[in-house]
Amino acid sequence: MAADRRAGTTALDRLRTHYDSVDMVCPKCGYEDTDGKWRSEMNGSRVDYQHLCPSCGAIRRRTIRLDSTE
Ligand SMILES: [Zn+2]
């Protein structure tokens, strides 16, 4: 488990993995959406993420700029 061999992945792949594995807890109701996902949408040089809480319906949004992450 010591080797980190992600050199071939793209920035988007890493971001997608990151958001799939963390931060699935709704800040409003505390529901942990373990089966949920952040939906990602490319918009030019940035990626918009959106997560809909199945418990209370709260929508969280995040924007990541690809050009400033590398
Ligand atoms: Zn919620």
N, CA, C, O and the ligand as a Tripos MOL2 file, in Angstrom:
@<TRIPOS>MOLECULE
protein
  281   279    71     0     0
PROTEIN
NO_CHARGES

@<TRIPOS>ATOM
      1 N           0.8250   -1.2140    0.0000 N.3       1 MET1
      2 CA          0.0000    0.0000    0.0000 C.3       1 MET1
      3 C           0.8500    1.2500    0.0000 C.2       1 MET1
      4 O           0.3250    2.3630    0.0410 O.2       1 MET1
      5 N           2.1590    1.0780   -0.0450 N.am      2 ALA2
      6 CA          3.0090    2.2650    0.0410 C.3       2 ALA2
      7 C           3.1640    2.9510   -1.3040 C.2       2 ALA2
      8 O           3.4060    4.1570   -1.3720 O.2       2 ALA2
      9 N           3.0250    2.1790   -2.3730 N.am      3 ALA3
     10 CA          3.2710    2.7560   -3.6910 C.3       3 ALA3
     11 C           2.0900    3.5990   -4.1670 C.2       3 ALA3
     12 O           0.9430    3.1580   -4.1000 O.2       3 ALA3
     13 N           2.3600    4.7700   -4.6310 N.am      4 ASP4
     14 CA          1.3410    5.6380   -5.1910 C.3       4 ASP4
     15 C           1.6050    5.7470   -6.6890 C.2       4 ASP4
     16 O           2.4810    6.4960   -7.1210 O.2       4 ASP4
     17 N           0.8520    5.0050   -7.4650 N.am      5 ARG5
     18 CA          1.1350    4.9540   -8.9070 C.3       5 ARG5
     19 C           0.0150    5.6240   -9.6840 C.2       5 ARG5
     20 O          -0.5940    5.0120  -10.5610 O.2       5 ARG5
     21 N          -0.2480    6.8570   -9.3670 N.am      6 ARG6
     22 CA         -1.3150    7.5600  -10.0640 C.3       6 ARG6
     23 C          -0.7720    8.5460  -11.0870 C.2       6 ARG6
     24 O          -1.4750    9.4660  -11.5050 O.2       6 ARG6
     25 N           0.4690    8.3560  -11.4860 N.am      7 ALA7
     26 CA          1.0980    9.3400  -12.3620 C.3       7 ALA7
     27 C           0.3710    9.4540  -13.6990 C.2       7 ALA7
     28 O           0.4020   10.5090  -14.3320 O.2       7 ALA7
     29 N          -0.2830    8.3790  -14.1310 N.am      8 GLY8
     30 CA         -0.9030    8.4070  -15.4450 C.3       8 GLY8
     31 C          -2.3130    8.9790  -15.4580 C.2       8 GLY8
     32 O          -2.8810    9.1770  -16.5320 O.2       8 GLY8
     33 N          -2.8820    9.2460  -14.3090 N.am      9 THR9
     34 CA         -4.2460    9.7450  -14.2840 C.3       9 THR9
     35 C          -4.2830   11.2430  -14.5350 C.2       9 THR9
     36 O          -3.3090   11.9580  -14.2990 O.2       9 THR9
     37 N          -5.4100   11.6890  -15.0090 N.am     10 THR10
     38 CA         -5.5750   13.1110  -15.2750 C.3      10 THR10
     39 C          -6.0270   13.8270  -14.0050 C.2      10 THR10
     40 O          -6.4050   13.2030  -13.0140 O.2      10 THR10
     41 N          -5.9780   15.1240  -14.0660 N.am     11 ALA11
     42 CA         -6.4230   15.9270  -12.9300 C.3      11 ALA11
     43 C          -7.8980   15.6590  -12.6440 C.2      11 ALA11
     44 O          -8.3170   15.6080  -11.4870 O.2      11 ALA11
     45 N          -8.6700   15.4910  -13.6980 N.am     12 LEU12
     46 CA        -10.1010   15.2550  -13.5010 C.3      12 LEU12
     47 C         -10.3500   13.9130  -12.8400 C.2      12 LEU12
     48 O         -11.2290   13.7890  -11.9880 O.2      12 LEU12
     49 N          -9.5810   12.9130  -13.2270 N.am     13 ASP13
     50 CA         -9.7200   11.6080  -12.5960 C.3      13 ASP13
     51 C          -9.4500   11.6870  -11.1090 C.2      13 ASP13
     52 O         -10.1580   11.0880  -10.3000 O.2      13 ASP13
     53 N          -8.4150   12.4370  -10.7590 N.am     14 ARG14
     54 CA         -8.0800   12.5500   -9.3410 C.3      14 ARG14
     55 C          -9.1650   13.3010   -8.5880 C.2      14 ARG14
     56 O          -9.5170   12.9290   -7.4690 O.2      14 ARG14
     57 N          -9.6950   14.3540   -9.1930 N.am     15 LEU15
     58 CA        -10.7450   15.1190   -8.5380 C.3      15 LEU15
     59 C         -11.9910   14.2650   -8.3590 C.2      15 LEU15
     60 O         -12.6340   14.3080   -7.3100 O.2      15 LEU15
     61 N         -12.3260   13.4970   -9.3740 N.am     16 ARG16
     62 CA        -13.5150   12.6710   -9.2980 C.3      16 ARG16
     63 C         -13.3720   11.6520   -8.1770 C.2      16 ARG16
     64 O         -14.3010   11.4470   -7.3950 O.2      16 ARG16
     65 N         -12.2210   11.0190   -8.1010 N.am     17 THR17
     66 CA        -11.9720   10.0490   -7.0430 C.3      17 THR17
     67 C         -12.0640   10.7210   -5.6800 C.2      17 THR17
     68 O         -12.6340   10.1660   -4.7400 O.2      17 THR17
     69 N         -11.5110   11.8960   -5.5840 N.am     18 HIS18
     70 CA        -11.5240   12.6300   -4.3250 C.3      18 HIS18
     71 C         -12.9530   12.8890   -3.8570 C.2      18 HIS18
     72 O         -13.2870   12.6470   -2.6970 O.2      18 HIS18
     73 N         -13.7790   13.3740   -4.7520 N.am     19 TYR19
     74 CA        -15.1260   13.7350   -4.3430 C.3      19 TYR19
     75 C         -16.0450   12.5370   -4.2050 C.2      19 TYR19
     76 O         -17.0990   12.6260   -3.5760 O.2      19 TYR19
     77 N         -15.6540   11.4310   -4.7840 N.am     20 ASP20
     78 CA        -16.4570   10.2340   -4.5900 C.3      20 ASP20
     79 C         -16.2190    9.6160   -3.2200 C.2      20 ASP20
     80 O         -17.0700    8.8900   -2.7060 O.2      20 ASP20
     81 N         -15.0790    9.8980   -2.6360 N.am     21 SER21
     82 CA        -14.7110    9.1780   -1.4180 C.3      21 SER21
     83 C         -14.7930   10.0250   -0.1580 C.2      21 SER21
     84 O         -14.7240    9.4870    0.9470 O.2      21 SER21
     85 N         -14.9380   11.3200   -0.2990 N.am     22 VAL22
     86 CA        -15.0070   12.1560    0.8940 C.3      22 VAL22
     87 C         -16.2140   13.0780    0.8200 C.2      22 VAL22
     88 O         -16.8260   13.2570   -0.2330 O.2      22 VAL22
     89 N         -16.5300   13.6480    1.9570 N.am     23 ASP23
     90 CA        -17.5190   14.7040    2.0200 C.3      23 ASP23
     91 C         -18.8890   14.2690    1.5090 C.2      23 ASP23
     92 O         -19.5040   14.9630    0.7000 O.2      23 ASP23
     93 N         -19.3510   13.1500    1.9710 N.am     24 MET24
     94 CA        -20.6880   12.7150    1.5850 C.3      24 MET24
     95 C         -21.6890   13.0060    2.6990 C.2      24 MET24
     96 O         -22.8410   12.5790    2.6250 O.2      24 MET24
     97 N         -21.2610   13.7240    3.7190 N.am     25 VAL25
     98 CA        -22.1580   14.0450    4.8230 C.3      25 VAL25
     99 C         -22.7910   15.4120    4.6010 C.2      25 VAL25
    100 O         -22.0980   16.4130    4.4210 O.2      25 VAL25
    101 N         -24.1080   15.4320    4.6180 N.am     26 CYS26
    102 CA        -24.8260   16.6890    4.4150 C.3      26 CYS26
    103 C         -24.6110   17.6060    5.6170 C.2      26 CYS26
    104 O         -24.8350   17.1900    6.7530 O.2      26 CYS26
    105 N         -24.1780   18.8550    5.3840 N.am     27 PRO27
    106 CA        -23.9480   19.7890    6.4870 C.3      27 PRO27
    107 C         -25.2490   20.2920    7.0950 C.2      27 PRO27
    108 O         -25.2440   20.8550    8.1890 O.2      27 PRO27
    109 N         -26.3390   20.0990    6.4110 N.am     28 LYS28
    110 CA        -27.6150   20.6060    6.9220 C.3      28 LYS28
    111 C         -28.2910   19.6280    7.8670 C.2      28 LYS28
    112 O         -28.7110   20.0060    8.9600 O.2      28 LYS28
    113 N         -28.3980   18.3600    7.4440 N.am     29 CYS29
    114 CA        -29.1290   17.3910    8.2590 C.3      29 CYS29
    115 C         -28.2240   16.3070    8.8350 C.2      29 CYS29
    116 O         -28.6510   15.5290    9.6880 O.2      29 CYS29
    117 N         -26.9630   16.2530    8.3650 N.am     30 GLY30
    118 CA        -26.0350   15.2730    8.9010 C.3      30 GLY30
    119 C         -26.1550   13.9010    8.2780 C.2      30 GLY30
    120 O         -25.5010   12.9580    8.7220 O.2      30 GLY30
    121 N         -26.9810   13.7760    7.2580 N.am     31 TYR31
    122 CA        -27.1590   12.4870    6.6010 C.3      31 TYR31
    123 C         -25.9020   12.1110    5.8180 C.2      31 TYR31
    124 O         -25.3590   12.9250    5.0710 O.2      31 TYR31
    125 N         -25.4470   10.8690    5.9960 N.am     32 GLU32
    126 CA        -24.2840   10.4080    5.2510 C.3      32 GLU32
    127 C         -24.7450    9.6210    4.0310 C.2      32 GLU32
    128 O         -25.2660    8.5130    4.1550 O.2      32 GLU32
    129 N         -24.5530   10.1960    2.8710 N.am     33 ASP33
    130 CA        -25.0320    9.5950    1.6270 C.3      33 ASP33
    131 C         -23.9650    8.6680    1.0680 C.2      33 ASP33
    132 O         -23.2750    8.9890    0.1010 O.2      33 ASP33
    133 N         -23.8490    7.4980    1.7100 N.am     34 THR34
    134 CA        -22.7490    6.5910    1.3570 C.3      34 THR34
    135 C         -22.8830    6.0480   -0.0580 C.2      34 THR34
    136 O         -21.8810    5.6770   -0.6690 O.2      34 THR34
    137 N         -24.0880    5.9940   -0.5850 N.am     35 ASP35
    138 CA        -24.2770    5.4890   -1.9460 C.3      35 ASP35
    139 C         -24.3270    6.6130   -2.9730 C.2      35 ASP35
    140 O         -24.4240    6.3640   -4.1740 O.2      35 ASP35
    141 N         -24.2590    7.8360   -2.4960 N.am     36 GLY36
    142 CA        -24.3990    8.9740   -3.4010 C.3      36 GLY36
    143 C         -23.0980    9.3560   -4.0690 C.2      36 GLY36
    144 O         -22.0340    8.8160   -3.7650 O.2      36 GLY36
    145 N         -23.2050   10.2910   -4.9780 N.am     37 LYS37
    146 CA        -22.0350   10.7710   -5.7000 C.3      37 LYS37
    147 C         -22.1620   12.2570   -5.9750 C.2      37 LYS37
    148 O         -23.2550   12.8080   -6.1010 O.2      37 LYS37
    149 N         -20.9990   12.8800   -6.0630 N.am     38 TRP38
    150 CA        -20.9810   14.2460   -6.5850 C.3      38 TRP38
    151 C         -21.0480   14.1370   -8.1020 C.2      38 TRP38
    152 O         -20.2180   13.4790   -8.7290 O.2      38 TRP38
    153 N         -22.0210   14.7740   -8.6650 N.am     39 ARG39
    154 CA        -22.0940   14.8150  -10.1300 C.3      39 ARG39
    155 C         -21.1380   15.8730  -10.6470 C.2      39 ARG39
    156 O         -21.1290   17.0050  -10.1630 O.2      39 ARG39
    157 N         -20.3440   15.5020  -11.6200 N.am     40 SER40
    158 CA        -19.3820   16.4550  -12.1590 C.3      40 SER40
    159 C         -19.7650   16.8640  -13.5730 C.2      40 SER40
    160 O         -20.2720   16.0680  -14.3630 O.2      40 SER40
    161 N         -19.5070   18.1110  -13.8560 N.am     41 GLU41
    162 CA        -19.8510   18.6430  -15.1710 C.3      41 GLU41
    163 C         -18.7570   19.5740  -15.6350 C.2      41 GLU41
    164 O         -18.4350   20.5540  -14.9640 O.2      41 GLU41
    165 N         -18.1850   19.2670  -16.7870 N.am     42 MET42
    166 CA        -17.1120   20.1040  -17.3170 C.3      42 MET42
    167 C         -17.6730   21.3920  -17.8920 C.2      42 MET42
    168 O         -18.6770   21.3850  -18.6040 O.2      42 MET42
    169 N         -17.0200   22.4820  -17.5790 N.am     43 ASN43
    170 CA        -17.3900   23.7740  -18.1510 C.3      43 ASN43
    171 C         -16.1220   24.4910  -18.5660 C.2      43 ASN43
    172 O         -15.6220   25.3510  -17.8400 O.2      43 ASN43
    173 N         -15.6070   24.1470  -19.7120 N.am     44 GLY44
    174 CA        -14.3540   24.7470  -20.1590 C.3      44 GLY44
    175 C         -13.2100   24.3000  -19.2740 C.2      44 GLY44
    176 O         -12.9030   23.1090  -19.2140 O.2      44 GLY44
    177 N         -12.5740   25.2320  -18.5860 N.am     45 SER45
    178 CA        -11.4110   24.8960  -17.7670 C.3      45 SER45
    179 C         -11.7960   24.6720  -16.3200 C.2      45 SER45
    180 O         -10.9220   24.6040  -15.4560 O.2      45 SER45
    181 N         -13.0710   24.5580  -16.0390 N.am     46 ARG46
    182 CA        -13.4610   24.2780  -14.6670 C.3      46 ARG46
    183 C         -14.4740   23.1450  -14.6190 C.2      46 ARG46
    184 O         -15.0960   22.8010  -15.6240 O.2      46 ARG46
    185 N         -14.6270   22.5750  -13.4320 N.am     47 VAL47
    186 CA        -15.5710   21.4870  -13.2270 C.3      47 VAL47
    187 C         -16.5360   21.8920  -12.1240 C.2      47 VAL47
    188 O         -16.1210   22.2730  -11.0290 O.2      47 VAL47
    189 N         -17.8060   21.8080  -12.4160 N.am     48 ASP48
    190 CA        -18.8180   22.0920  -11.4100 C.3      48 ASP48
    191 C         -19.2960   20.7750  -10.8010 C.2      48 ASP48
    192 O         -19.6780   19.8460  -11.5130 O.2      48 ASP48
    193 N         -19.2670   20.7150   -9.4840 N.am     49 TYR49
    194 CA        -19.7480   19.5290   -8.7900 C.3      49 TYR49
    195 C         -21.0680   19.8360   -8.0990 C.2      49 TYR49
    196 O         -21.2730   20.9380   -7.5910 O.2      49 TYR49
    197 N         -21.9560   18.8570   -8.0840 N.am     50 GLN50
    198 CA        -23.2400   19.0510   -7.4330 C.3      50 GLN50
    199 C         -23.6370   17.7860   -6.6930 C.2      50 GLN50
    200 O         -23.5260   16.6770   -7.2140 O.2      50 GLN50
    201 N         -24.0980   17.9760   -5.4790 N.am     51 HIS51
    202 CA        -24.5710   16.8280   -4.7020 C.3      51 HIS51
    203 C         -25.9310   17.1430   -4.0980 C.2      51 HIS51
    204 O         -26.1250   18.1700   -3.4480 O.2      51 HIS51
    205 N         -26.8640   16.2300   -4.3300 N.am     52 LEU52
    206 CA        -28.2090   16.4050   -3.8020 C.3      52 LEU52
    207 C         -28.4100   15.4570   -2.6250 C.2      52 LEU52
    208 O         -28.2880   14.2410   -2.7700 O.2      52 LEU52
    209 N         -28.7150   16.0110   -1.4800 N.am     53 CYS53
    210 CA        -28.9530   15.1800   -0.3010 C.3      53 CYS53
    211 C         -30.2920   14.4630   -0.4320 C.2      53 CYS53
    212 O         -31.3210   15.1190   -0.5910 O.2      53 CYS53
    213 N         -30.3020   13.1320   -0.3710 N.am     54 PRO54
    214 CA        -31.5550   12.3820   -0.5110 C.3      54 PRO54
    215 C         -32.4350   12.4840    0.7220 C.2      54 PRO54
    216 O         -33.6050   12.1020    0.6830 O.2      54 PRO54
    217 N         -31.8930   12.9900    1.8020 N.am     55 SER55
    218 CA        -32.6550   13.0610    3.0390 C.3      55 SER55
    219 C         -33.4330   14.3750    3.1520 C.2      55 SER55
    220 O         -34.6380   14.3660    3.4020 O.2      55 SER55
    221 N         -32.7400   15.5060    2.9660 N.am     56 CYS56
    222 CA        -33.4030   16.7990    3.1480 C.3      56 CYS56
    223 C         -33.5040   17.5880    1.8540 C.2      56 CYS56
    224 O         -34.1630   18.6270    1.8150 O.2      56 CYS56
    225 N         -32.8580   17.1100    0.7890 N.am     57 GLY57
    226 CA        -32.9750   17.7860   -0.4960 C.3      57 GLY57
    227 C         -32.0300   18.9510   -0.6930 C.2      57 GLY57
    228 O         -32.1120   19.6460   -1.7060 O.2      57 GLY57
    229 N         -31.1350   19.1780    0.2540 N.am     58 ALA58
    230 CA        -30.1900   20.2730    0.1250 C.3      58 ALA58
    231 C         -29.2230   20.0140   -1.0350 C.2      58 ALA58
    232 O         -28.7440   18.8970   -1.2240 O.2      58 ALA58
    233 N         -28.9520   21.0590   -1.7950 N.am     59 ILE59
    234 CA        -28.0240   20.9330   -2.9080 C.3      59 ILE59
    235 C         -26.7290   21.6550   -2.5660 C.2      59 ILE59
    236 O         -26.7310   22.8380   -2.2250 O.2      59 ILE59
    237 N         -25.6320   20.9280   -2.6620 N.am     60 ARG60
    238 CA        -24.3140   21.5350   -2.4640 C.3      60 ARG60
    239 C         -23.6240   21.6500   -3.8060 C.2      60 ARG60
    240 O         -23.7340   20.7640   -4.6530 O.2      60 ARG60
    241 N         -22.9180   22.7390   -3.9890 N.am     61 ARG61
    242 CA        -22.2050   22.9360   -5.2480 C.3      61 ARG61
    243 C         -20.7630   23.2980   -4.9770 C.2      61 ARG61
    244 O         -20.4500   23.9960   -4.0130 O.2      61 ARG61
    245 N         -19.8950   22.8160   -5.8360 N.am     62 ARG62
    246 CA        -18.4900   23.1870   -5.7510 C.3      62 ARG62
    247 C         -17.9500   23.3730   -7.1530 C.2      62 ARG62
    248 O         -18.3650   22.6930   -8.0920 O.2      62 ARG62
    249 N         -17.0380   24.2830   -7.2780 N.am     63 THR63
    250 CA        -16.4000   24.5140   -8.5660 C.3      63 THR63
    251 C         -14.8940   24.3760   -8.4160 C.2      63 THR63
    252 O         -14.2810   25.0030   -7.5520 O.2      63 THR63
    253 N         -14.3210   23.5600   -9.2540 N.am     64 ILE64
    254 CA        -12.8750   23.3650   -9.2530 C.3      64 ILE64
    255 C         -12.3150   23.8850  -10.5750 C.2      64 ILE64
    256 O         -12.8100   23.5540  -11.6530 O.2      64 ILE64
    257 N         -11.2790   24.7000  -10.4660 N.am     65 ARG65
    258 CA        -10.6410   25.1920  -11.6810 C.3      65 ARG65
    259 C          -9.4640   24.2950  -12.0270 C.2      65 ARG65
    260 O          -8.5020   24.1850  -11.2670 O.2      65 ARG65
    261 N          -9.5560   23.6580  -13.1860 N.am     66 LEU66
    262 CA         -8.5050   22.7240  -13.5740 C.3      66 LEU66
    263 C          -7.1950   23.4350  -13.8710 C.2      66 LEU66
    264 O          -6.1240   22.8790  -13.6260 O.2      66 LEU66
    265 N          -7.2590   24.6370  -14.3880 N.am     67 ASP67
    266 CA         -6.0320   25.3040  -14.8080 C.3      67 ASP67
    267 C          -5.1840   25.7750  -13.6370 C.2      67 ASP67
    268 O          -4.0280   26.1520  -13.8280 O.2      67 ASP67
    269 N          -5.7380   25.7590  -12.4240 N.am     68 SER68
    270 CA         -4.9600   26.2260  -11.2810 C.3      68 SER68
    271 C          -4.5750   25.0900  -10.3490 C.2      68 SER68
    272 O          -3.9890   25.3200   -9.2910 O.2      68 SER68
    273 N          -4.9010   23.8710  -10.7380 N.am     69 THR69
    274 CA         -4.6170   22.7540   -9.8540 C.3      69 THR69
    275 C          -3.3380   22.0220  -10.2300 C.2      69 THR69
    276 O          -2.8310   21.2180   -9.4470 O.2      69 THR69
    277 N          -2.8240   22.2870  -11.3930 N.am     70 GLU70
    278 CA         -1.6030   21.5800  -11.8170 C.3      70 GLU70
    279 C          -0.4420   22.5360  -11.8470 C.2      70 GLU70
    280 O           0.6750   22.1390  -12.1780 O.2      70 GLU70
    281 ZN        -29.4260   16.7640    4.1210 Zn       71 ZN71
@<TRIPOS>BOND
     1     1     2 1
     2     2     3 1
     3     3     4 2
     4     3     5 am
     5     5     6 1
     6     6     7 1
     7     7     8 2
     8     7     9 am
     9     9    10 1
    10    10    11 1
    11    11    12 2
    12    11    13 am
    13    13    14 1
    14    14    15 1
    15    15    16 2
    16    15    17 am
    17    17    18 1
    18    18    19 1
    19    19    20 2
    20    19    21 am
    21    21    22 1
    22    22    23 1
    23    23    24 2
    24    23    25 am
    25    25    26 1
    26    26    27 1
    27    27    28 2
    28    27    29 am
    29    29    30 1
    30    30    31 1
    31    31    32 2
    32    31    33 am
    33    33    34 1
    34    34    35 1
    35    35    36 2
    36    35    37 am
    37    37    38 1
    38    38    39 1
    39    39    40 2
    40    39    41 am
    41    41    42 1
    42    42    43 1
    43    43    44 2
    44    43    45 am
    45    45    46 1
    46    46    47 1
    47    47    48 2
    48    47    49 am
    49    49    50 1
    50    50    51 1
    51    51    52 2
    52    51    53 am
    53    53    54 1
    54    54    55 1
    55    55    56 2
    56    55    57 am
    57    57    58 1
    58    58    59 1
    59    59    60 2
    60    59    61 am
    61    61    62 1
    62    62    63 1
    63    63    64 2
    64    63    65 am
    65    65    66 1
    66    66    67 1
    67    67    68 2
    68    67    69 am
    69    69    70 1
    70    70    71 1
    71    71    72 2
    72    71    73 am
    73    73    74 1
    74    74    75 1
    75    75    76 2
    76    75    77 am
    77    77    78 1
    78    78    79 1
    79    79    80 2
    80    79    81 am
    81    81    82 1
    82    82    83 1
    83    83    84 2
    84    83    85 am
    85    85    86 1
    86    86    87 1
    87    87    88 2
    88    87    89 am
    89    89    90 1
    90    90    91 1
    91    91    92 2
    92    91    93 am
    93    93    94 1
    94    94    95 1
    95    95    96 2
    96    95    97 am
    97    97    98 1
    98    98    99 1
    99    99   100 2
   100    99   101 am
   101   101   102 1
   102   102   103 1
   103   103   104 2
   104   103   105 am
   105   105   106 1
   106   106   107 1
   107   107   108 2
   108   107   109 am
   109   109   110 1
   110   110   111 1
   111   111   112 2
   112   111   113 am
   113   113   114 1
   114   114   115 1
   115   115   116 2
   116   115   117 am
   117   117   118 1
   118   118   119 1
   119   119   120 2
   120   119   121 am
   121   121   122 1
   122   122   123 1
   123   123   124 2
   124   123   125 am
   125   125   126 1
   126   126   127 1
   127   127   128 2
   128   127   129 am
   129   129   130 1
   130   130   131 1
   131   131   132 2
   132   131   133 am
   133   133   134 1
   134   134   135 1
   135   135   136 2
   136   135   137 am
   137   137   138 1
   138   138   139 1
   139   139   140 2
   140   139   141 am
   141   141   142 1
   142   142   143 1
   143   143   144 2
   144   143   145 am
   145   145   146 1
   146   146   147 1
   147   147   148 2
   148   147   149 am
   149   149   150 1
   150   150   151 1
   151   151   152 2
   152   151   153 am
   153   153   154 1
   154   154   155 1
   155   155   156 2
   156   155   157 am
   157   157   158 1
   158   158   159 1
   159   159   160 2
   160   159   161 am
   161   161   162 1
   162   162   163 1
   163   163   164 2
   164   163   165 am
   165   165   166 1
   166   166   167 1
   167   167   168 2
   168   167   169 am
   169   169   170 1
   170   170   171 1
   171   171   172 2
   172   171   173 am
   173   173   174 1
   174   174   175 1
   175   175   176 2
   176   175   177 am
   177   177   178 1
   178   178   179 1
   179   179   180 2
   180   179   181 am
   181   181   182 1
   182   182   183 1
   183   183   184 2
   184   183   185 am
   185   185   186 1
   186   186   187 1
   187   187   188 2
   188   187   189 am
   189   189   190 1
   190   190   191 1
   191   191   192 2
   192   191   193 am
   193   193   194 1
   194   194   195 1
   195   195   196 2
   196   195   197 am
   197   197   198 1
   198   198   199 1
   199   199   200 2
   200   199   201 am
   201   201   202 1
   202   202   203 1
   203   203   204 2
   204   203   205 am
   205   205   206 1
   206   206   207 1
   207   207   208 2
   208   207   209 am
   209   209   210 1
   210   210   211 1
   211   211   212 2
   212   211   213 am
   213   213   214 1
   214   214   215 1
   215   215   216 2
   216   215   217 am
   217   217   218 1
   218   218   219 1
   219   219   220 2
   220   219   221 am
   221   221   222 1
   222   222   223 1
   223   223   224 2
   224   223   225 am
   225   225   226 1
   226   226   227 1
   227   227   228 2
   228   227   229 am
   229   229   230 1
   230   230   231 1
   231   231   232 2
   232   231   233 am
   233   233   234 1
   234   234   235 1
   235   235   236 2
   236   235   237 am
   237   237   238 1
   238   238   239 1
   239   239   240 2
   240   239   241 am
   241   241   242 1
   242   242   243 1
   243   243   244 2
   244   243   245 am
   245   245   246 1
   246   246   247 1
   247   247   248 2
   248   247   249 am
   249   249   250 1
   250   250   251 1
   251   251   252 2
   252   251   253 am
   253   253   254 1
   254   254   255 1
   255   255   256 2
   256   255   257 am
   257   257   258 1
   258   258   259 1
   259   259   260 2
   260   259   261 am
   261   261   262 1
   262   262   263 1
   263   263   264 2
   264   263   265 am
   265   265   266 1
   266   266   267 1
   267   267   268 2
   268   267   269 am
   269   269   270 1
   270   270   271 1
   271   271   272 2
   272   271   273 am
   273   273   274 1
   274   274   275 1
   275   275   276 2
   276   275   277 am
   277   277   278 1
   278   278   279 1
   279   279   280 2
@<TRIPOS>SUBSTRUCTURE
     1 MET1         2 RESIDUE 1 A MET
     2 ALA2         6 RESIDUE 1 A ALA
     3 ALA3        10 RESIDUE 1 A ALA
     4 ASP4        14 RESIDUE 1 A ASP
     5 ARG5        18 RESIDUE 1 A ARG
     6 ARG6        22 RESIDUE 1 A ARG
     7 ALA7        26 RESIDUE 1 A ALA
     8 GLY8        30 RESIDUE 1 A GLY
     9 THR9        34 RESIDUE 1 A THR
    10 THR10       38 RESIDUE 1 A THR
    11 ALA11       42 RESIDUE 1 A ALA
    12 LEU12       46 RESIDUE 1 A LEU
    13 ASP13       50 RESIDUE 1 A ASP
    14 ARG14       54 RESIDUE 1 A ARG
    15 LEU15       58 RESIDUE 1 A LEU
    16 ARG16       62 RESIDUE 1 A ARG
    17 THR17       66 RESIDUE 1 A THR
    18 HIS18       70 RESIDUE 1 A HIS
    19 TYR19       74 RESIDUE 1 A TYR
    20 ASP20       78 RESIDUE 1 A ASP
    21 SER21       82 RESIDUE 1 A SER
    22 VAL22       86 RESIDUE 1 A VAL
    23 ASP23       90 RESIDUE 1 A ASP
    24 MET24       94 RESIDUE 1 A MET
    25 VAL25       98 RESIDUE 1 A VAL
    26 CYS26      102 RESIDUE 1 A CYS
    27 PRO27      106 RESIDUE 1 A PRO
    28 LYS28      110 RESIDUE 1 A LYS
    29 CYS29      114 RESIDUE 1 A CYS
    30 GLY30      118 RESIDUE 1 A GLY
    31 TYR31      122 RESIDUE 1 A TYR
    32 GLU32      126 RESIDUE 1 A GLU
    33 ASP33      130 RESIDUE 1 A ASP
    34 THR34      134 RESIDUE 1 A THR
    35 ASP35      138 RESIDUE 1 A ASP
    36 GLY36      142 RESIDUE 1 A GLY
    37 LYS37      146 RESIDUE 1 A LYS
    38 TRP38      150 RESIDUE 1 A TRP
    39 ARG39      154 RESIDUE 1 A ARG
    40 SER40      158 RESIDUE 1 A SER
    41 GLU41      162 RESIDUE 1 A GLU
    42 MET42      166 RESIDUE 1 A MET
    43 ASN43      170 RESIDUE 1 A ASN
    44 GLY44      174 RESIDUE 1 A GLY
    45 SER45      178 RESIDUE 1 A SER
    46 ARG46      182 RESIDUE 1 A ARG
    47 VAL47      186 RESIDUE 1 A VAL
    48 ASP48      190 RESIDUE 1 A ASP
    49 TYR49      194 RESIDUE 1 A TYR
    50 GLN50      198 RESIDUE 1 A GLN
    51 HIS51      202 RESIDUE 1 A HIS
    52 LEU52      206 RESIDUE 1 A LEU
    53 CYS53      210 RESIDUE 1 A CYS
    54 PRO54      214 RESIDUE 1 A PRO
    55 SER55      218 RESIDUE 1 A SER
    56 CYS56      222 RESIDUE 1 A CYS
    57 GLY57      226 RESIDUE 1 A GLY
    58 ALA58      230 RESIDUE 1 A ALA
    59 ILE59      234 RESIDUE 1 A ILE
    60 ARG60      238 RESIDUE 1 A ARG
    61 ARG61      242 RESIDUE 1 A ARG
    62 ARG62      246 RESIDUE 1 A ARG
    63 THR63      250 RESIDUE 1 A THR
    64 ILE64      254 RESIDUE 1 A ILE
    65 ARG65      258 RESIDUE 1 A ARG
    66 LEU66      262 RESIDUE 1 A LEU
    67 ASP67      266 RESIDUE 1 A ASP
    68 SER68      270 RESIDUE 1 A SER
    69 THR69      274 RESIDUE 1 A THR
    70 GLU70      278 RESIDUE 1 A GLU
    71 ZN71       281 GROUP 0 **** ****
